[in-house]
Amino acid sequence: MSRSIELVDDLERHTVAAHRDCLAALIRCEQAGRIEGEAGERERRAAHDALNLHRNTLRDLLHGLGYLPKGLATRAQLGPGPWGANPTSP
């Protein structure tokens, strides 16, 4: 395998991982919106900051790659997490 193909494959893997991180951050943001009070406000700010960081990283990787790679995750594929078994349910 040539060096340039290896670099593209590596960039694709990083892009797919960054997309998963971005989806997880979006879900955390949505969940933080349901927390009330001062703790909720802190959680919302932290979740929003993390989401912005992941979005910027994903944008930069997609720009460098120049196309959408195959294998991008969906919300359902993230599986159970801090948001529960079904990430789309309230």
TORKOLKOL-776873 format. One record per residue (C-alpha): residue in one letter; residue number from 1; x, y, z. Coordinates in nm, 2 decimals, always signed. Each point is the difference from the previous one (the first is absolute). Last residue first. Layout:
REM TORKOLKOL-776873
 residuo num      u      v      w
       A NUM      X      Y      Z
...
//
This chain:
REM TORKOLKOL-776873
 residuo num      u      v      w
       P  90  -3.64  +1.18  +2.64
       S  89  +0.04  -0.28  -0.26
       T  88  +0.25  +0.05  -0.28
       P  87  +0.30  -0.16  +0.18
       N  86  -0.19  -0.33  +0.06
       A  85  +0.18  -0.20  +0.27
       G  84  +0.06  +0.29  +0.22
       W  83  +0.15  +0.35  -0.05
       P  82  +0.32  -0.09  +0.19
       G  81  +0.06  -0.26  -0.25
       P  80  -0.17  -0.28  -0.18
       G  79  +0.07  -0.05  -0.37
       L  78  +0.18  +0.25  -0.23
       Q  77  -0.15  -0.19  -0.29
       A  76  -0.34  +0.16  +0.06
       R  75  +0.14  +0.35  -0.04
       T  74  +0.14  -0.09  -0.34
       A  73  +0.36  -0.06  -0.07
       L  72  +0.20  +0.10  -0.31
       G  71  +0.13  -0.32  -0.17
       K  70  +0.07  +0.14  -0.35
       P  69  +0.21  +0.31  -0.02
       L  68  -0.16  +0.34  -0.08
       Y  67  +0.23  +0.18  -0.24
       G  66  +0.29  +0.25  -0.02
       L  65  +0.22  -0.17  +0.26
       G  64  +0.15  +0.32  +0.13
       H  63  -0.34  +0.17  +0.01
       L  62  -0.15  -0.30  +0.17
       L  61  +0.27  +0.00  +0.26
       D  60  -0.03  +0.38  +0.07
       R  59  -0.38  -0.03  +0.03
       L  58  +0.03  -0.29  +0.23
       T  57  +0.24  +0.18  +0.23
       N  56  -0.22  +0.31  +0.00
       R  55  -0.31  -0.21  +0.08
       H  54  +0.18  -0.18  +0.28
       L  53  +0.12  +0.33  +0.16
       N  52  -0.35  +0.15  -0.04
       L  51  -0.16  -0.30  +0.16
       A  50  +0.25  +0.01  +0.29
       D  49  -0.09  +0.36  +0.07
       H  48  -0.37  -0.07  -0.02
       A  47  +0.04  -0.29  +0.25
       A  46  +0.20  +0.21  +0.24
       R  45  -0.26  +0.29  -0.02
       R  44  -0.29  -0.24  +0.03
       E  43  +0.16  -0.17  +0.30
       R  42  +0.06  +0.33  +0.18
       E  41  -0.36  +0.11  -0.07
       G  40  -0.13  -0.34  +0.13
       A  39  +0.20  +0.03  +0.32
       E  38  -0.14  +0.35  +0.05
       G  37  -0.36  -0.12  -0.03
       E  36  -0.17  -0.26  -0.22
       I  35  +0.14  -0.28  -0.21
       R  34  -0.20  -0.07  -0.32
       G  33  +0.22  +0.21  -0.22
       A  32  +0.30  -0.21  +0.11
       Q  31  -0.16  -0.29  -0.18
       E  30  +0.00  +0.18  -0.33
       C  29  +0.36  +0.11  +0.04
       R  28  +0.10  -0.35  +0.09
       I  27  -0.17  -0.12  -0.32
       L  26  +0.19  +0.26  -0.20
       A  25  +0.33  -0.11  +0.16
       A  24  -0.07  -0.36  -0.09
       L  23  -0.07  +0.10  -0.36
       C  22  +0.32  +0.21  -0.01
       D  21  +0.21  -0.29  +0.14
       R  20  -0.14  -0.24  -0.26
       H  19  +0.08  +0.25  -0.27
       A  18  +0.35  +0.04  +0.14
       A  17  +0.05  -0.38  -0.02
       V  16  -0.11  +0.00  -0.36
       T  15  +0.23  +0.28  -0.09
       H  14  +0.30  -0.16  +0.18
       R  13  -0.06  -0.32  -0.19
       E  12  -0.03  +0.19  -0.33
       L  11  +0.32  +0.19  +0.07
       D  10  +0.18  -0.33  +0.07
       D   9  -0.13  -0.14  -0.33
       V   8  +0.11  +0.31  -0.18
       L   7  +0.35  -0.02  +0.15
       E   6  +0.03  -0.37  -0.08
       I   5  -0.10  +0.08  -0.36
       S   4  +0.27  +0.27  -0.02
       R   3  +0.27  -0.23  +0.15
       S   2  -0.07  -0.27  -0.26
       M   1  -0.14  -0.34  +0.09
//
